[in-house]
């Protein structure tokens, strides 16, 4: 499942290192959901030096919610 998630994240424009770090974070927390992955990505984006990079990463993360089927 992790490998599939890693492929999906890189397909959506996330660098492999950041994707791996986010997935490791979600595993540590014991919650492997799209919501946990987006949370991890936005938390990790806070480490970026430039605000533009943070905003871009946060927008990419938010777009992942589009993968969730409507109820």
Biopython code that builds the backbone (N, CA, C, O; Angstrom):
import numpy as np
from Bio.PDB.StructureBuilder import StructureBuilder

atoms = [
    (1, "UNK", "N", (0.829, -1.196, 0.000)),
    (1, "UNK", "CA", (0.000, 0.000, 0.000)),
    (1, "UNK", "C", (0.872, 1.259, 0.000)),
    (1, "UNK", "O", (0.552, 2.239, -0.672)),
    (2, "UNK", "N", (1.953, 1.228, 0.742)),
    (2, "UNK", "CA", (2.838, 2.394, 0.817)),
    (2, "UNK", "C", (3.445, 2.686, -0.557)),
    (2, "UNK", "O", (3.530, 3.841, -0.975)),
    (3, "UNK", "N", (3.863, 1.637, -1.245)),
    (3, "UNK", "CA", (4.463, 1.822, -2.566)),
    (3, "UNK", "C", (3.453, 2.431, -3.537)),
    (3, "UNK", "O", (3.807, 3.298, -4.336)),
    (4, "UNK", "N", (2.211, 1.986, -3.472)),
    (4, "UNK", "CA", (1.163, 2.540, -4.331)),
    (4, "UNK", "C", (0.934, 4.019, -4.005)),
    (4, "UNK", "O", (0.781, 4.845, -4.904)),
    (5, "UNK", "N", (0.914, 4.337, -2.723)),
    (5, "UNK", "CA", (0.720, 5.726, -2.302)),
    (5, "UNK", "C", (1.890, 6.591, -2.760)),
    (5, "UNK", "O", (1.693, 7.727, -3.191)),
    (6, "UNK", "N", (3.101, 6.058, -2.666)),
    (6, "UNK", "CA", (4.284, 6.798, -3.108)),
    (6, "UNK", "C", (4.204, 7.092, -4.607)),
    (6, "UNK", "O", (4.498, 8.205, -5.042)),
    (7, "UNK", "N", (3.809, 6.100, -5.387)),
    (7, "UNK", "CA", (3.649, 6.302, -6.825)),
    (7, "UNK", "C", (2.591, 7.360, -7.120)),
    (7, "UNK", "O", (2.776, 8.206, -7.995)),
    (8, "UNK", "N", (1.489, 7.306, -6.390)),
    (8, "UNK", "CA", (0.400, 8.260, -6.608)),
    (8, "UNK", "C", (0.845, 9.683, -6.262)),
    (8, "UNK", "O", (0.525, 10.626, -6.985)),
    (9, "UNK", "N", (1.573, 9.836, -5.171)),
    (9, "UNK", "CA", (2.034, 11.168, -4.772)),
    (9, "UNK", "C", (3.023, 11.738, -5.786)),
    (9, "UNK", "O", (2.949, 12.917, -6.133)),
    (10, "UNK", "N", (3.941, 10.912, -6.257)),
    (10, "UNK", "CA", (4.894, 11.420, -7.253)),
    (10, "UNK", "C", (4.177, 11.718, -8.568)),
    (10, "UNK", "O", (4.558, 12.646, -9.281)),
    (11, "UNK", "N", (3.154, 10.949, -8.891)),
    (11, "UNK", "CA", (2.365, 11.213, -10.094)),
    (11, "UNK", "C", (1.667, 12.571, -10.002)),
    (11, "UNK", "O", (1.421, 13.215, -11.022)),
    (12, "UNK", "N", (1.349, 13.002, -8.781)),
    (12, "UNK", "CA", (0.673, 14.286, -8.575)),
    (12, "UNK", "C", (1.652, 15.421, -8.278)),
    (12, "UNK", "O", (1.249, 16.480, -7.798)),
    (13, "UNK", "N", (2.939, 15.199, -8.563)),
    (13, "UNK", "CA", (3.906, 16.285, -8.524)),
    (13, "UNK", "C", (4.719, 16.440, -7.252)),
    (13, "UNK", "O", (5.462, 17.413, -7.118)),
    (14, "UNK", "N", (4.602, 15.519, -6.325)),
    (14, "UNK", "CA", (5.402, 15.618, -5.103)),
    (14, "UNK", "C", (6.745, 14.954, -5.325)),
    (14, "UNK", "O", (6.831, 13.899, -5.954)),
    (15, "UNK", "N", (7.789, 15.575, -4.809)),
    (15, "UNK", "CA", (9.111, 14.977, -4.885)),
    (15, "UNK", "C", (9.119, 13.685, -4.080)),
    (15, "UNK", "O", (8.453, 13.574, -3.051)),
    (16, "UNK", "N", (9.873, 12.724, -4.557)),
    (16, "UNK", "CA", (9.886, 11.399, -3.940)),
    (16, "UNK", "C", (10.301, 11.467, -2.460)),
    (16, "UNK", "O", (9.729, 10.772, -1.620)),
    (17, "UNK", "N", (11.288, 12.297, -2.152)),
    (17, "UNK", "CA", (11.752, 12.419, -0.771)),
    (17, "UNK", "C", (10.675, 12.947, 0.157)),
    (17, "UNK", "O", (10.481, 12.429, 1.257)),
    (18, "UNK", "N", (9.979, 13.978, -0.289)),
    (18, "UNK", "CA", (8.898, 14.554, 0.511)),
    (18, "UNK", "C", (7.761, 13.549, 0.669)),
    (18, "UNK", "O", (7.186, 13.420, 1.750)),
    (19, "UNK", "N", (7.441, 12.845, -0.400)),
    (19, "UNK", "CA", (6.372, 11.842, -0.347)),
    (19, "UNK", "C", (6.726, 10.736, 0.638)),
    (19, "UNK", "O", (5.882, 10.314, 1.428)),
    (20, "UNK", "N", (7.967, 10.266, 0.595)),
    (20, "UNK", "CA", (8.399, 9.220, 1.524)),
    (20, "UNK", "C", (8.319, 9.700, 2.969)),
    (20, "UNK", "O", (7.879, 8.968, 3.856)),
    (21, "UNK", "N", (8.747, 10.926, 3.190)),
    (21, "UNK", "CA", (8.731, 11.500, 4.536)),
    (21, "UNK", "C", (7.294, 11.616, 5.050)),
    (21, "UNK", "O", (7.021, 11.310, 6.211)),
    (22, "UNK", "N", (6.390, 12.053, 4.197)),
    (22, "UNK", "CA", (4.982, 12.193, 4.593)),
    (22, "UNK", "C", (4.372, 10.826, 4.899)),
    (22, "UNK", "O", (3.630, 10.683, 5.871)),
    (23, "UNK", "N", (4.676, 9.840, 4.090)),
    (23, "UNK", "CA", (4.130, 8.504, 4.325)),
    (23, "UNK", "C", (4.700, 7.887, 5.596)),
    (23, "UNK", "O", (3.988, 7.191, 6.321)),
    (24, "UNK", "N", (5.969, 8.133, 5.868)),
    (24, "UNK", "CA", (6.571, 7.650, 7.115)),
    (24, "UNK", "C", (5.908, 8.308, 8.314)),
    (24, "UNK", "O", (5.672, 7.659, 9.334)),
    (25, "UNK", "N", (5.608, 9.599, 8.191)),
    (25, "UNK", "CA", (4.927, 10.339, 9.262)),
    (25, "UNK", "C", (3.550, 9.730, 9.536)),
    (25, "UNK", "O", (3.161, 9.555, 10.691)),
    (26, "UNK", "N", (2.818, 9.409, 8.471)),
    (26, "UNK", "CA", (1.475, 8.834, 8.661)),
    (26, "UNK", "C", (1.563, 7.441, 9.280)),
    (26, "UNK", "O", (0.709, 7.061, 10.081)),
    (27, "UNK", "N", (2.581, 6.690, 8.915)),
    (27, "UNK", "CA", (2.759, 5.360, 9.521)),
    (27, "UNK", "C", (3.055, 5.473, 11.004)),
    (27, "UNK", "O", (2.538, 4.692, 11.802)),
    (28, "UNK", "N", (3.883, 6.437, 11.379)),
    (28, "UNK", "CA", (4.210, 6.648, 12.793)),
    (28, "UNK", "C", (2.962, 6.953, 13.603)),
    (28, "UNK", "O", (2.806, 6.485, 14.730)),
    (29, "UNK", "N", (2.083, 7.737, 13.019)),
    (29, "UNK", "CA", (0.860, 8.134, 13.714)),
    (29, "UNK", "C", (-0.186, 7.023, 13.711)),
    (29, "UNK", "O", (-1.168, 7.079, 14.452)),
    (30, "UNK", "N", (0.037, 6.002, 12.858)),
    (30, "UNK", "CA", (-0.884, 4.885, 12.816)),
    (30, "UNK", "C", (-2.169, 5.159, 12.056)),
    (30, "UNK", "O", (-3.130, 4.396, 12.164)),
    (31, "UNK", "N", (-2.195, 6.235, 11.293)),
    (31, "UNK", "CA", (-3.393, 6.587, 10.515)),
    (31, "UNK", "C", (-2.989, 6.699, 9.058)),
    (31, "UNK", "O", (-2.345, 7.671, 8.665)),
    (32, "UNK", "N", (-3.356, 5.730, 8.265)),
    (32, "UNK", "CA", (-2.992, 5.787, 6.859)),
    (32, "UNK", "C", (-4.254, 6.051, 6.040)),
    (32, "UNK", "O", (-4.859, 5.138, 5.478)),
    (33, "UNK", "N", (-4.625, 7.314, 5.990)),
    (33, "UNK", "CA", (-5.780, 7.748, 5.210)),
    (33, "UNK", "C", (-5.343, 8.926, 4.340)),
    (33, "UNK", "O", (-4.274, 9.501, 4.547)),
    (34, "UNK", "N", (-6.170, 9.272, 3.377)),
    (34, "UNK", "CA", (-5.856, 10.432, 2.533)),
    (34, "UNK", "C", (-5.765, 11.696, 3.383)),
    (34, "UNK", "O", (-4.956, 12.584, 3.114)),
    (35, "UNK", "N", (-6.604, 11.762, 4.406)),
    (35, "UNK", "CA", (-6.601, 12.932, 5.287)),
    (35, "UNK", "C", (-5.296, 13.017, 6.080)),
    (35, "UNK", "O", (-4.752, 14.104, 6.274)),
    (36, "UNK", "N", (-4.798, 11.867, 6.537)),
    (36, "UNK", "CA", (-3.539, 11.844, 7.275)),
    (36, "UNK", "C", (-2.364, 12.206, 6.370)),
    (36, "UNK", "O", (-1.433, 12.888, 6.798)),
    (37, "UNK", "N", (-2.410, 11.750, 5.124)),
    (37, "UNK", "CA", (-1.337, 12.065, 4.177)),
    (37, "UNK", "C", (-1.320, 13.560, 3.870)),
    (37, "UNK", "O", (-0.256, 14.178, 3.854)),
    (38, "UNK", "N", (-2.485, 14.137, 3.627)),
    (38, "UNK", "CA", (-2.564, 15.576, 3.361)),
    (38, "UNK", "C", (-2.075, 16.357, 4.578)),
    (38, "UNK", "O", (-1.347, 17.339, 4.435)),
    (39, "UNK", "N", (-2.470, 15.927, 5.767)),
    (39, "UNK", "CA", (-2.010, 16.582, 6.991)),
    (39, "UNK", "C", (-0.484, 16.518, 7.089)),
    (39, "UNK", "O", (0.160, 17.519, 7.404)),
    (40, "UNK", "N", (0.084, 15.361, 6.824)),
    (40, "UNK", "CA", (1.538, 15.207, 6.887)),
    (40, "UNK", "C", (2.232, 16.105, 5.869)),
    (40, "UNK", "O", (3.241, 16.738, 6.179)),
    (41, "UNK", "N", (1.692, 16.158, 4.661)),
    (41, "UNK", "CA", (2.301, 16.994, 3.620)),
    (41, "UNK", "C", (2.257, 18.473, 4.001)),
    (41, "UNK", "O", (3.232, 19.195, 3.788)),
    (42, "UNK", "N", (1.141, 18.929, 4.561)),
    (42, "UNK", "CA", (1.057, 20.347, 4.932)),
    (42, "UNK", "C", (1.939, 20.657, 6.139)),
    (42, "UNK", "O", (2.481, 21.757, 6.241)),
    (43, "UNK", "N", (2.084, 19.714, 7.036)),
    (43, "UNK", "CA", (3.003, 19.929, 8.165)),
    (43, "UNK", "C", (4.449, 20.017, 7.672)),
    (43, "UNK", "O", (5.220, 20.867, 8.118)),
    (44, "UNK", "N", (4.799, 19.130, 6.752)),
    (44, "UNK", "CA", (6.166, 19.130, 6.225)),
    (44, "UNK", "C", (6.451, 20.370, 5.381)),
    (44, "UNK", "O", (7.588, 20.839, 5.328)),
    (45, "UNK", "N", (5.431, 20.897, 4.727)),
    (45, "UNK", "CA", (5.649, 22.092, 3.898)),
    (45, "UNK", "C", (6.050, 23.298, 4.742)),
    (45, "UNK", "O", (6.638, 24.246, 4.223)),
    (46, "UNK", "N", (5.743, 23.271, 6.020)),
    (46, "UNK", "CA", (6.103, 24.386, 6.896)),
    (46, "UNK", "C", (7.612, 24.506, 7.069)),
    (46, "UNK", "O", (8.107, 25.528, 7.546)),
    (47, "UNK", "N", (8.340, 23.469, 6.683)),
    (47, "UNK", "CA", (9.804, 23.493, 6.765)),
    (47, "UNK", "C", (10.445, 24.188, 5.561)),
    (47, "UNK", "O", (11.637, 24.494, 5.584)),
    (48, "UNK", "N", (9.662, 24.436, 4.516)),
    (48, "UNK", "CA", (10.203, 25.081, 3.322)),
    (48, "UNK", "C", (10.578, 26.525, 3.649)),
    (48, "UNK", "O", (9.894, 27.202, 4.417)),
    (49, "UNK", "N", (11.656, 26.972, 3.061)),
    (49, "UNK", "CA", (12.164, 28.315, 3.340)),
    (49, "UNK", "C", (11.276, 29.389, 2.719)),
    (49, "UNK", "O", (10.994, 30.408, 3.349)),
    (50, "UNK", "N", (10.841, 29.159, 1.490)),
    (50, "UNK", "CA", (10.124, 30.196, 0.765)),
    (50, "UNK", "C", (8.613, 29.988, 0.827)),
    (50, "UNK", "O", (8.111, 28.876, 0.663)),
    (51, "UNK", "N", (7.910, 31.084, 1.067)),
    (51, "UNK", "CA", (6.454, 31.029, 1.193)),
    (51, "UNK", "C", (5.792, 30.513, -0.084)),
    (51, "UNK", "O", (4.784, 29.810, -0.015)),
    (52, "UNK", "N", (6.339, 30.847, -1.228)),
    (52, "UNK", "CA", (5.778, 30.382, -2.495)),
    (52, "UNK", "C", (5.836, 28.867, -2.619)),
    (52, "UNK", "O", (4.904, 28.239, -3.120)),
    (53, "UNK", "N", (6.943, 28.285, -2.156)),
    (53, "UNK", "CA", (7.075, 26.823, -2.181)),
    (53, "UNK", "C", (6.082, 26.179, -1.224)),
    (53, "UNK", "O", (5.492, 25.144, -1.532)),
    (54, "UNK", "N", (5.901, 26.803, -0.052)),
    (54, "UNK", "CA", (4.933, 26.276, 0.919)),
    (54, "UNK", "C", (3.530, 26.320, 0.348)),
    (54, "UNK", "O", (2.783, 25.347, 0.442)),
    (55, "UNK", "N", (3.173, 27.448, -0.245)),
    (55, "UNK", "CA", (1.831, 27.603, -0.808)),
    (55, "UNK", "C", (1.589, 26.600, -1.927)),
    (55, "UNK", "O", (0.511, 26.013, -2.012)),
    (56, "UNK", "N", (2.582, 26.400, -2.782)),
    (56, "UNK", "CA", (2.442, 25.449, -3.883)),
    (56, "UNK", "C", (2.268, 24.025, -3.355)),
    (56, "UNK", "O", (1.421, 23.277, -3.843)),
    (57, "UNK", "N", (3.066, 23.656, -2.365)),
    (57, "UNK", "CA", (2.968, 22.316, -1.787)),
    (57, "UNK", "C", (1.615, 22.125, -1.100)),
    (57, "UNK", "O", (1.014, 21.056, -1.205)),
    (58, "UNK", "N", (1.141, 23.136, -0.410)),
    (58, "UNK", "CA", (-0.164, 23.045, 0.260)),
    (58, "UNK", "C", (-1.300, 22.915, -0.752)),
    (58, "UNK", "O", (-2.259, 22.181, -0.515)),
    (59, "UNK", "N", (-1.201, 23.618, -1.871)),
    (59, "UNK", "CA", (-2.237, 23.509, -2.905)),
    (59, "UNK", "C", (-2.226, 22.119, -3.538)),
    (59, "UNK", "O", (-3.282, 21.544, -3.804)),
    (60, "UNK", "N", (-1.031, 21.582, -3.776)),
    (60, "UNK", "CA", (-0.936, 20.222, -4.314)),
    (60, "UNK", "C", (-1.561, 19.226, -3.340)),
    (60, "UNK", "O", (-2.295, 18.321, -3.737)),
    (61, "UNK", "N", (-1.255, 19.411, -2.064)),
    (61, "UNK", "CA", (-1.804, 18.507, -1.045)),
    (61, "UNK", "C", (-3.325, 18.600, -1.016)),
    (61, "UNK", "O", (-4.009, 17.580, -0.936)),
    (62, "UNK", "N", (-3.849, 19.799, -1.080)),
    (62, "UNK", "CA", (-5.309, 19.986, -1.042)),
    (62, "UNK", "C", (-5.980, 19.325, -2.246)),
    (62, "UNK", "O", (-7.092, 18.810, -2.131)),
    (63, "UNK", "N", (-5.315, 19.339, -3.384)),
    (63, "UNK", "CA", (-5.888, 18.697, -4.579)),
    (63, "UNK", "C", (-6.015, 17.193, -4.435)),
    (63, "UNK", "O", (-6.786, 16.564, -5.160)),
    (64, "UNK", "N", (-5.273, 16.613, -3.514)),
    (64, "UNK", "CA", (-5.380, 15.168, -3.274)),
    (64, "UNK", "C", (-6.777, 14.786, -2.794)),
    (64, "UNK", "O", (-7.219, 13.654, -2.989)),
    (65, "UNK", "N", (-7.466, 15.732, -2.168)),
    (65, "UNK", "CA", (-8.845, 15.445, -1.716)),
    (65, "UNK", "C", (-9.770, 15.149, -2.886)),
    (65, "UNK", "O", (-10.818, 14.528, -2.710)),
    (66, "UNK", "N", (-9.390, 15.589, -4.073)),
    (66, "UNK", "CA", (-10.208, 15.300, -5.253)),
    (66, "UNK", "C", (-10.202, 13.800, -5.572)),
    (66, "UNK", "O", (-11.062, 13.326, -6.315)),
    (67, "UNK", "N", (-9.253, 13.060, -5.025)),
    (67, "UNK", "CA", (-9.187, 11.624, -5.249)),
    (67, "UNK", "C", (-10.212, 10.857, -4.405)),
    (67, "UNK", "O", (-10.492, 9.686, -4.659)),
    (68, "UNK", "N", (-10.756, 11.529, -3.414)),
    (68, "UNK", "CA", (-11.739, 10.888, -2.537)),
    (68, "UNK", "C", (-13.086, 10.871, -3.232)),
    (68, "UNK", "O", (-13.584, 11.920, -3.642)),
    (69, "UNK", "N", (-13.690, 9.685, -3.373)),
    (69, "UNK", "CA", (-15.005, 9.621, -4.037)),
    (69, "UNK", "C", (-16.071, 10.370, -3.222)),
    (69, "UNK", "O", (-16.061, 10.350, -1.991)),
    (70, "UNK", "N", (-16.970, 11.015, -3.926)),
    (70, "UNK", "CA", (-18.063, 11.726, -3.255)),
    (70, "UNK", "C", (-18.999, 10.718, -2.587)),
    (70, "UNK", "O", (-19.241, 9.627, -3.105)),
    (71, "UNK", "N", (-19.501, 11.106, -1.457)),
    (71, "UNK", "CA", (-20.401, 10.207, -0.709)),
    (71, "UNK", "C", (-21.788, 10.169, -1.276)),
    (71, "UNK", "O", (-22.649, 9.460, -0.754)),
]
sb = StructureBuilder()
sb.init_structure("model")
sb.init_model(0)
sb.init_chain("A")
sb.init_seg("    ")
for serial, (resi, resn, name, xyz) in enumerate(atoms, 1):
    if name == "N":
        sb.init_residue(resn, " ", resi, " ")
    sb.init_atom(name, np.array(xyz, "f"), 0.0, 1.0, " ", f" {name:<3s}", serial, name[0])
structure = sb.get_structure()
